[in-house]
Amino acid sequence: MALIETEEAARRLARAIASDLSLYNEERIVQGVQSDNLFDVLSDEIEEGRALFKSRVAPELYAKNYYDRAIIDILVRSKGHIASKMW
């Protein structure tokens, strides 16, 4: 499979991976937000997604942090309605 070479496709892949993490780990995400340890709770899953993203995109696109941005947008910002010490 060819590496993803466009910024738009890299962003879409990052968001798709983050969306899958959110879909399959909703309860753990809520617990992590409430306890202010989200990145500890999901560290294995986040790193697995990061490895997948890195394997699918060109190195210069990986360096632009699209994956990290997607994780923040989808796993953190979308949970702003949950009571937490983070906010």
C-alpha contacts under 8 A as a table, 3 or more apart, distances in Angstrom:
res1	aa1	res2	aa2	distance
2	A	56	R	7.72
3	L	55	S	7.83
3	L	56	R	5.23
3	L	57	V	4.95
3	L	58	A	5.62
4	I	9	A	6.57
4	I	10	A	6.40
4	I	56	R	6.08
4	I	57	V	4.48
4	I	58	A	5.89
5	E	9	A	7.50
5	E	10	A	7.49
5	E	57	V	6.50
5	E	58	A	5.72
5	E	61	L	7.37
6	T	9	A	5.41
6	T	10	A	6.24
6	T	61	L	7.77
7	E	10	A	5.04
7	E	11	R	6.13
7	E	61	L	6.67
8	E	11	R	5.14
8	E	12	R	6.22
9	A	12	R	5.03
9	A	13	L	6.16
10	A	13	L	5.16
10	A	14	A	6.17
10	A	57	V	6.47
10	A	61	L	6.95
10	A	66	Y	7.04
11	R	14	A	5.10
11	R	15	R	6.15
11	R	66	Y	5.70
11	R	67	Y	7.42
11	R	70	A	7.74
12	R	15	R	5.17
12	R	16	A	6.05
13	L	16	A	5.01
13	L	17	I	6.19
13	L	53	F	7.15
14	A	17	I	5.28
14	A	18	A	6.22
14	A	53	F	6.56
14	A	66	Y	6.14
14	A	67	Y	4.71
14	A	70	A	5.89
15	R	18	A	5.02
15	R	19	S	5.89
15	R	67	Y	7.23
15	R	70	A	5.15
15	R	71	I	7.57
15	R	74	I	7.52
16	A	19	S	5.00
16	A	20	D	6.19
17	I	20	D	5.16
17	I	21	L	6.36
17	I	49	G	6.20
17	I	53	F	7.78
18	A	21	L	5.02
18	A	22	S	6.23
18	A	49	G	7.57
18	A	67	Y	7.74
18	A	70	A	6.08
18	A	71	I	5.48
18	A	74	I	6.31
18	A	75	L	7.15
19	S	22	S	4.98
19	S	23	L	6.05
19	S	74	I	6.53
20	D	23	L	4.98
20	D	24	Y	6.10
21	L	24	Y	5.46
21	L	25	N	5.83
21	L	26	E	7.98
21	L	45	E	7.18
21	L	46	I	7.65
22	S	25	N	5.33
22	S	26	E	5.43
22	S	29	I	7.26
22	S	74	I	7.17
22	S	75	L	6.18
23	L	26	E	5.83
25	N	28	R	5.39
25	N	29	I	6.06
26	E	29	I	5.08
26	E	30	V	6.24
27	E	30	V	5.21
27	E	31	Q	6.30
28	R	31	Q	5.02
28	R	32	G	6.01
28	R	41	V	7.02
28	R	42	L	7.62
29	I	32	G	4.96
29	I	33	V	6.10
29	I	38	L	6.23
29	I	41	V	7.69
29	I	42	L	7.56
29	I	75	L	7.12
30	V	33	V	5.19
30	V	34	Q	6.11
30	V	79	K	7.51
30	V	82	I	7.30
31	Q	34	Q	5.12
31	Q	35	S	6.00
31	Q	38	L	7.49
32	G	35	S	5.12
32	G	36	D	5.66
32	G	37	N	4.87
32	G	38	L	3.75
32	G	39	F	7.40
32	G	40	D	7.84
32	G	41	V	6.01
33	V	36	D	4.98
33	V	37	N	6.48
33	V	38	L	5.41
33	V	76	V	7.55
33	V	79	K	7.57
33	V	82	I	7.26
33	V	83	A	7.93
33	V	84	S	6.08
33	V	86	M	7.45
34	Q	37	N	7.96
34	Q	82	I	6.88
34	Q	83	A	6.10
34	Q	84	S	4.59
34	Q	85	K	7.12
35	S	38	L	7.43
35	S	84	S	6.84
35	S	85	K	7.49
36	D	84	S	6.71
36	D	85	K	6.35
36	D	86	M	6.06
37	N	40	D	5.35
37	N	41	V	6.22
38	L	41	V	5.12
38	L	42	L	6.21
39	F	42	L	5.32
39	F	43	S	5.38
39	F	46	I	7.94
40	D	43	S	5.13
42	L	45	E	5.36
42	L	46	I	5.95
43	S	46	I	5.16
43	S	47	E	6.05
44	D	47	E	5.24
44	D	48	E	6.10
45	E	48	E	5.03
45	E	49	G	6.20
46	I	49	G	5.13
46	I	50	R	6.13
47	E	50	R	4.83
47	E	51	A	6.16
48	E	51	A	5.18
48	E	52	L	6.35
49	G	52	L	5.06
49	G	53	F	6.13
50	R	53	F	5.06
50	R	54	K	6.06
50	R	67	Y	6.78
51	A	54	K	5.09
51	A	55	S	6.14
52	L	55	S	5.17
52	L	56	R	6.41
53	F	56	R	5.29
53	F	57	V	6.35
53	F	62	Y	7.63
53	F	67	Y	7.15
54	K	57	V	5.66
54	K	58	A	7.73
54	K	59	P	7.41
54	K	62	Y	5.95
57	V	61	L	6.30
57	V	62	Y	6.23
58	A	61	L	5.40
58	A	62	Y	6.40
59	P	62	Y	5.00
59	P	63	A	6.33
60	E	63	A	5.29
60	E	64	K	6.95
61	L	64	K	5.33
61	L	65	N	7.71
61	L	66	Y	7.76
62	Y	65	N	6.09
62	Y	66	Y	7.03
62	Y	67	Y	7.80
65	N	68	D	5.30
65	N	69	R	6.30
66	Y	69	R	5.16
66	Y	70	A	6.17
67	Y	70	A	5.12
67	Y	71	I	6.25
68	D	71	I	5.08
68	D	72	I	6.36
69	R	72	I	5.20
69	R	73	D	6.11
70	A	73	D	5.02
70	A	74	I	5.84
70	A	75	L	7.91
71	I	74	I	5.40
71	I	75	L	5.39
71	I	76	V	7.12
72	I	75	L	5.59
72	I	76	V	4.97
72	I	77	R	6.23
73	D	76	V	5.91
73	D	77	R	5.03
73	D	78	S	6.50
74	I	77	R	6.14
74	I	78	S	5.48
75	L	78	S	6.15
75	L	79	K	6.71
76	V	79	K	5.39
76	V	80	G	6.92
77	R	80	G	5.40
78	S	81	H	7.73
79	K	82	I	5.68
80	G	83	A	7.73
80	G	87	W	7.82
83	A	87	W	7.82
84	S	87	W	5.97
